[in-house]
């Protein structure tokens, strides 16, 4: 029985490339060559920022090699009917997908089949089988808290199917404005130098503020306290505690999330951030410099058919790389009792730190 074969059919390649890692470009870890690998599952890691299947492959010489099949974020796979029980340890599987760089034992999830280990016959094609529906459906939420402040407390997720959001704000859960940054000459040069292989999140390093807060389709949870705002993000497990009306001290160091202060302005919440490290804002690169500042504005934009909605607009200003402000938006829906999927980021063996 063949345990490792190449597959060059264009149809197979197209299907395999349809599944990409949620937190970085597939080009960071995988070539365009499509392969098939068979082995026995040892672990199924149904977590964010992406799912992983670990399996043992027996070579022609009888030696056992551990392989890894990597796919999209667990919450995106859940929307396609996957659960933590879709794949079980001990099952014999055939994985078809893009081959990893540097000839490491890793494949990007594409076609998956469970086989009978005795004769290699097909048991099933592995695909989502649950009837999971995003728990959003005309969910009400009071417009204001008891003290009169606008009410943003709770978990907020993509609308059903991730469709067009209310008020023409764009895709529910993703940035409503995906126009490229207005780069100047320095910014254009920095963007051209981006190599997906060197994207820091490939090595499970935490993302910068723009990537974490504005450029994510994943759920967000906000908690409003008397003196601060707490923002939690499912995709990377990020957490921000932002003091209300607290200007940045002069000796704050630059960090990935920077220093933020919040204030209420009528029925909106405004968060201003500075002291940010230069980093990439998305899987395609789009770098910002350490001179970047951001202004986030949160407001309610409820949908009569779906329920309470939270609109976020982030204006990014970067005098070192941009000729003017860059605006990103998303719209997410109130989702009572939503539980975040845990984050368990594992550095792929293909990763090699930049020299």
Secondary structure, 3 states (H helix, E strand, C coil): CCCEEEECCHHHHHHHCCCCCCCCCHHHCEEEEEEEEEEEEEEEECCECCCEEEEEEECCCCCEEEEEEECCCHHHHHHCCCCCCCCCCCCEEEEEEEEEHHHCCEEECCEEEEECCCCCCEEEECCCCCCCCCCCCCECCCCECCCCCECCCEEEECCHHHCECHHHCCEECCCCCCCCCCECHHHHHHHHCCCHHHCHHHHCCCCCHHHHHHCCCCCEEEEECCCEEEEEECCCCCEEEEEECCCCCCCCCCECCCEEEEEEECCEEEEEEECECCEEEECCEEEECCCCEEEEEEEECCECCCECEEEEEEEEECCCCECCCEEEEEEEEECCCCCCCCECCCCCCCCCCCC
